[in-house]
Amino acid sequence: MTKSQITARNDPDMTTSPDRYISTRGDAAPTRFSDALLRGIAPDGGLYMPQAWPAMPADATRPGRGYAEIAKTAMAPFIGDSLPPGALDRALDRLTKGFDHPLVTPLIELEPGLFVLELFHGPTAAFKDLAMQLVAALSDEALAATGETLTLLTATSGDTGAAAVRAFAGAKRIKLIVLHPLDRVSAVQRKQMTTVQADNVLNLAVRGDFDDCQRLVKGLLAEESLREQGRLSSVNSINWGRLAGQIPYYVSATAQLGQAATFVVPTGNFGDAFAGIAARKMGLPAAGFVAAVNQNDALARAINDGVYARRPAVESGSVSMDVQAPSNFERLVYEVSGRDAEATRAVFETFAREGSVTLPADLLDALRAEVSAVSVDEATTRAEIAHAHAAWGRIVCPHTAVALAAARRLDRNGAPIVALSTAHPSKFGAFVSDVIGVEPEPAPVIRALGDRPERLTVIENTPEAALAAVKGFAV
Ligand SMILES: *Cc1c(COP(=O)(O)O)cnc(C)c1O
């Protein structure tokens, strides 16, 4: 076990270890990686965090290491001995085979000192593939070890469901049920979910909107009769496995660059950005982190003005970032408060109750030392798509444009700047072509969808209809 300089306050008597997980709310017994992975959320309502940050070996960013090798070094300490031998190797092998670039996440120079890290070479052409592929493979391994089964439920407005379906299709011990709003996801997103011919996946198209889907999932997760079959959980961005699976590409980017970078991360639930901060805690050289949000700017207001307040989310071109209560912000608050579960609980319980909380001054200073935040409005996002096309001959998705707009505001005399490019532009072709008058070339994985037959079940927007559909499938 790796001892750590950090002592988790809610667990003072135990040796701290990166393969033991504690809750940001301080009231959950330390548990293993496999359990944190399969549960998702901690039993006290908090988010799992490793008790300690493992130290990254000094040669982690040595040039020439492949993605799988980098990822193994970065992730193995979090897993410990909680999965069957070879599980991580098998998961990484599957991940890299599903990507259509030999570097997996290539770094591209746009102009001197400004780079994009392409995270969209996977099966659904968006960055969620990187973590979701690993979470699916590792969850199946964890269940094989205990003989259990798992039913996963998720509501999606498009991207998460697509990445989940691709990742979990064919898993032996997991059933995946995805609820999307009928006729309110793009044709590409729908096909990415419905053309997968796997018996362990059920696509439900709800006659309602995304919020209705979320409400139905919440109700189903509380349904005791569904638990009799086995474990019941949700695929969402608070799963520690998702976070762990996003750490390697920060290491890969730094290795490709050969020096420390400032990372500009297009941000919704703050999972992607927190993974970068975790990499730095492990010793990755990084000059800084900038969270770039769209017009849904709760995170930017919290960090810049010191008040974390909820407002209704507004629809944006960068739709996967339309989040007004970023779930992983809790992990950052916990970390920078010196892992003070009581202080963390106070912030998020007040936020949940009042819809708004003023952050204490010392906490705010500590937050600002880790990350700065920039909000980019719709007009600027569109202008950035046009700029990228005119200046670099490059078509970018709206999420990438938010990051690039924030990146170009930074002082260019410091470390090189790496903007994370989270989706292939053809996933958001209509928005992009409306700006530049050019339809992006489809990504190969999108072209391959073609006219394959689709499988989906349309249901009414009622708890009874959802439960009947799930029971018909899960039993
Ligand atoms: C999910 C998503 C994001 C935001 O990532 P978070 O981890 O939620 O901050 C950005 N871009 C795209 C394309 C996404 O799908």
The ligand as a Tripos MOL2 file, in Angstrom:
@<TRIPOS>MOLECULE
LIG
   15    15     1     0     0
SMALL
NO_CHARGES

@<TRIPOS>ATOM
      1 C1        -19.9670   15.7860  -21.3560 C.3       1 LIG1
      2 C2        -19.3040   16.7080  -22.3260 C.ar      1 LIG1
      3 C3        -18.5770   17.8460  -21.8910 C.ar      1 LIG1
      4 C4        -18.5030   18.2560  -20.4300 C.3       1 LIG1
      5 O1        -17.7580   17.3650  -19.6490 O.3       1 LIG1
      6 P1        -17.9390   17.3890  -18.0410 P.3       1 LIG1
      7 O2        -17.0780   16.2830  -17.5500 O.co2     1 LIG1
      8 O3        -19.3890   17.1680  -17.7840 O.co2     1 LIG1
      9 O4        -17.4730   18.7200  -17.5700 O.co2     1 LIG1
     10 C5        -17.9550   18.6220  -22.8490 C.ar      1 LIG1
     11 N1        -18.0430   18.3190  -24.1590 N.ar      1 LIG1
     12 C6        -18.7260   17.2490  -24.6220 C.ar      1 LIG1
     13 C7        -18.7800   16.9810  -26.0770 C.3       1 LIG1
     14 C8        -19.3740   16.3940  -23.7220 C.ar      1 LIG1
     15 O5        -20.0600   15.3390  -24.1800 O.3       1 LIG1
@<TRIPOS>BOND
     1     1     2 1
     2     2     3 ar
     3     2    14 ar
     4     3     4 1
     5     3    10 ar
     6     4     5 1
     7     5     6 1
     8     6     7 2
     9     6     8 1
    10     6     9 1
    11    10    11 ar
    12    11    12 ar
    13    12    13 1
    14    12    14 ar
    15    14    15 1
@<TRIPOS>SUBSTRUCTURE
     1 LIG1         1 GROUP 0 **** ****
